[in-house]
Amino acid sequence: MQADIRRVGDILAGSEDVLILTHKNPDGDCLGTGVALCRYLLSLGKRATVVNADPIPSKFDYLFEGLPQETFEPKCIISVDVADPKLLGSLEDLADRVDLCIDHHISNTLYAKETHLCPDDGAAALSLYRIFRELGVAIDVAMANALYTGLSTDTGCFRYSNANAECYRAAADLIELGADNAWINVKMFETKPLAQFQVLSDAFAGLRMYCDGRVSVLKISQDMLDRHGADTDTFDFVTAMSRQIEGVLCGITMKEQEDGTWKISLRTHEPLDASAICGLLGGGGHMRAAGCNAGDDEEASLQTLLQYIADQLGCAL
């Protein structure tokens, strides 16, 4: 059931002992949105905590400064930026207990009891910011930093097509409320560990191009990650690069997981719909950014995607 902002406000006001779920392989949007919501609930005198199935990258430590890390039996469960229960990873068994989902993915499976879904928003953080504004929530500096982190990371520092006018207005408001935009932008986009560049070099050494240079494919093996001591952020770093090659309309990045399976991430330009392409393998996301898991044969899964893309572009593989 779709929950409007008034209904979301009622749920938040009536909630107690709130567990906030974020998706596996956490990024700035799910964490920023989750932390901002957590801080708001704490300001109301409620118990609340943010959890994730995977370790949270150290670059996001600033979001959690001063937050109590409590363990309790939740009376209310809220997910943010989680379109599908599968994205909860090892926490998927909690999916049928989710009371409210706040999300911006058109591929949301409506698994929660109630869902506040805004598929036109460039980030879940924008959806929560709008909720806060309409509810008259006093956004403090820590909340502003968290929301700005979500906005900036999911829009590629406001470079992607999902950064609409409302995103820019929200960012400006958050800066006026104290968000340290310059520091966050440097930390999120201009500071990378050496290991990421080493993995990037290895990945580009195996670069494959299709459809007359309009499709790129990069693979990141577990061996590459282990050899350079790279963390999970490396995948996002390489994925962002795949679409930046001149002439590329679809950048495909494949990452081997520790269990030997492969994750696939797509970044596209018009006229290709990344969500529709990933939907062929049971995944989804946004028009310009989406993901899915490969089957038992990752190369066969890749060929499925490539053939569909070739048909869309009217080219031969």
Secondary structure, DSSP 8 states (H G I E B T S, - for coil): -B--HHHHHHHHHH--SEEEE--SS--HHHHHHHHHHHHHHHHTT--EEEE-SS---GGGGGGGTT--------SEEEEES--SGGGGGGGGGGGGG--EEEE--TT----SSEEEE-TT-S-HHHHHHHHHHHHT----HHHHHHHHHHHHHHTTTTTSTT--HHHHHHHHHHHHTT--HHHHHHHHHS---HHHHHHHHHHHHT-EEETTTTEEEEEE-HHHHHHHT--THHHHHHHHHHTTSTT-SEEEEEEE-TTS-EEEEEEE-TT--HHHHHHTTT-EE-SSEEEEE--SSHHHHHHHHHHHHHHHHT---
